[in-house]
């Protein structure tokens, strides 16, 4: 009985051990299944892309995040060549070559790597990779397992930040104002543009090393004022960003005037974190302002002097106005007298009573008054001086007067009436003499001329124009155009004669031929002498030109007659 029991117990123990072993095996398998499930859940729930590549560059594993980044289903990704389908042309072969070397063991694995991938839809994304090698039991590399993080947004942010920083530096380095950024208590300078070196003459690095070194250059008379202003702005009282104008002493010893403004920068908690400032060198502006003030003071002084001088000149002009021998009338637009200089002179000239309020038609009766009234209207419209000469009976005789109408004020006209009786008679007599002289020249075929050596212009009398066969309005008179009218064979002799006369101050007389515009050749005789000023300088040459063509024709005809008679005499002798 006891032996049987012991055997049975041993069998039962053996059976129990087997059962326990089976239970332990089943439990281990269950634990592994749970671990696999947990790993699978983590694999798909991971926030980064997990991808496995075999040695043939084929995708063997990818999680859901990877599918999202590559914009494709898992079935569309697994089994495809990673480099051919998901890398852009720009870096495909370079990365493929690195992968080959890594699989072959020729390249040490890189734990962190960044490159651009191309999604199934063609968009580009920047990925940061954490790589590890997969090996078999014989320690042979069979692939890679990589975790990729999408850093596209970060790259774009970094690029935008770089561009913003570059733009900020370009602006701050190219403006003529000083731009700076400092701490709220002014104890640290974070940035200062290059204009600090231009305006202060010190390096920006010296300002970074000692943020208060800029104050060492403050003008002694302005130092306390600026230090108080900084203390005020350091407490956050930046309601008025402007600094008072102050001076600094440049490194070269010159004094510069500055205009500065400071603005606070607050964080999301409304705490001041920075002070941003702008400073401008206004030395030139200050000099201009000081010069303007000085000029204004000088102008006021000049105005006072000119006012006094004007009063004196006004008195002088009034005296001169009254002393003018001519009658001077101030008229309004309607031709009514509003002022005049001397009634006695006006009475002598106008032969009637002159009063303020008189109309010009009544002062100059008949057609003359109407002509002057029309003259006033023209001057009012054109603002140009108009003149009229007229004859009136005054003091029992016909006398000539000249009225000049001038624009004066916007609503007034100035009229000056001058007694020109003697001058007019002289002009008439001169005109008569001129007509007689012109007629005498025409009859004698002698014209007069004058050459102004200063401006090279020549004046001809009417007879000279007739002799040369040209019209005044069609011919520009100077020495060169005169020479062009001379026959080419005679031109050198004439030019030489004129040069000798100018050089030796000698009168000359010369005969030569001229070409008229119609092609006719005429013979003339020129006589001329030099005219000098008081200093003995030759200023002009004047002379006469006589048409000798008829004389030459008569001489030629007489010679022909003599030749005929001589020929007839020879024939008679010969019988």
Secondary structure, DSSP 8 states (H G I E B T S, - for coil): -HHHHHHHHHHHHHHHHHHHHHHHHHHHHHHHHHHHHHHHHHHHH-SSEEEEEETTSBEEEE-HHHHHHHTS-HHHHTTSBHHHHHS-TTTHHHHHHHHHHHHHT-S---SEEEEEEE-TTS-EEEEEEEEEEEE-TT--EEEEEEEEEE-HHHHHHHHHHHHHHHHHHHHHHHSSSEEEEE-TTSS-EEEE-THHHHHHSS-HHHHHH-TTGGGGGB-TTTHHHHHHHHHHHHTT--SS-B---EEEE-TTS-EEEEEEEEEEEE-TTS-EEEEEEEEEE-HHHHHHHHHHHHHHHHHHHHHHHHHHHHHHHHHHHHHHHHH-SSEEEEEETTSBEEEES-HHHHHHHHSS---TT-BHHHHS-HHHHHHHHHHHHHHHHH---EEEEEEEEETTEEEEEEEEEEE-STTEEEEEEEE-HHHHHHHHHHHHHHHHHHHHHHHHTEEEEEEETTTTEEEE-HHHHHHHT--GGG---BHHHHHHTB-HHHHHHHHHHHHHHHHHT--EEEEEEEE-TTS-EEEEEEEEEEEE-TTS-EEEEEEEEEE-HHHHHHHHHHHHHHHHHHHHHHHHHH-
